């Protein structure tokens, strides 16, 4: 979500401190410890993103995917494709972008991702469908205007 190793490490540390302080409020009947911790981290990340947007607008840097096990040429292609996809995903509303991130990049199950976003699984599925459709429309629009 943060696209910065340093920010992610900072958020992780803050999230564990917050979880330690709020452990008395954890309700096993409502969520697993994993989902509860993920929700705390997710909320901290949203706060950090909001602060960055206040300071820098929507143009804060996005980190691209790199895999050292592939050739230089393949890495370049992946980097270019990833940057283009990031640009398209950046145009989505925050909720849709977060849904795509949780489901595809963080690889959470629908129920887990819904809990993290504090919505029902059905609402998450709908949000994911809208995100895919919006992304498809953005891509179609940009291809037709080339």
ChimeraX attribute file (.defattr): number of C-alpha atoms within 10 A of each C-alpha:
attribute: neighborCount
match mode: 1-to-1
recipient: residues
	/A:1	17
	/A:2	17
	/A:3	13
	/A:4	13
	/A:5	10
	/A:6	10
	/A:7	15
	/A:8	16
	/A:9	11
	/A:10	13
	/A:11	21
	/A:12	19
	/A:13	13
	/A:14	15
	/A:15	21
	/A:16	15
	/A:17	12
	/A:18	15
	/A:19	18
	/A:20	10
	/A:21	10
	/A:22	11
	/A:23	14
	/A:24	8
	/A:25	8
	/A:26	14
	/A:27	11
	/A:28	9
	/A:29	6
	/A:30	10
	/A:31	14
	/A:32	14
	/A:33	14
	/A:34	10
	/A:35	18
	/A:36	20
	/A:37	19
	/A:38	19
	/A:39	20
	/A:40	19
	/A:41	22
	/A:42	20
	/A:43	15
	/A:44	18
	/A:45	20
	/A:46	15
	/A:47	13
	/A:48	17
	/A:49	17
	/A:50	14
	/A:51	12
	/A:52	15
	/A:53	13
	/A:54	10
	/A:55	10
	/A:56	11
	/A:57	10
	/A:58	13
	/A:59	9
	/A:60	13
	/A:61	10
	/A:62	15
	/A:63	14
	/A:64	16
	/A:65	14
	/A:66	13
	/A:67	11
	/A:68	7
	/A:69	8
	/A:70	11
	/A:71	10
	/A:72	11
	/A:73	9
	/A:74	13
	/A:75	16
	/A:76	14
	/A:77	12
	/A:78	17
	/A:79	17
	/A:80	14
	/A:81	14
	/A:82	17
	/A:83	16
	/A:84	13
	/A:85	14
	/A:86	14
	/A:87	12
	/A:88	17
	/A:89	22
	/A:90	16
	/A:91	14
	/A:92	18
	/A:93	11
	/A:94	13
	/A:95	14
	/A:96	23
	/A:97	20
	/A:98	22
	/A:99	27
	/A:100	21
	/A:101	17
	/A:102	22
	/A:103	17
	/A:104	11
	/A:105	11
	/A:106	12
	/A:107	12
	/A:108	16
	/A:109	13
	/A:110	19
	/A:111	16
	/A:112	23
	/A:113	26
	/A:114	23
	/A:115	20
	/A:116	23
	/A:117	20
	/A:118	12
	/A:119	14
	/A:120	15
	/A:121	17
	/A:122	12
	/A:123	14
	/A:124	23
	/A:125	17
	/A:126	14
	/A:127	20
	/A:128	22
	/A:129	15
	/A:130	15
	/A:131	22
	/A:132	18
	/A:133	12
	/A:134	18
	/A:135	20
	/A:136	13
	/A:137	12
	/A:138	16
	/A:139	15
	/A:140	11
	/A:141	11
	/A:142	11
	/A:143	9
	/A:144	8
	/A:145	7
	/A:146	5
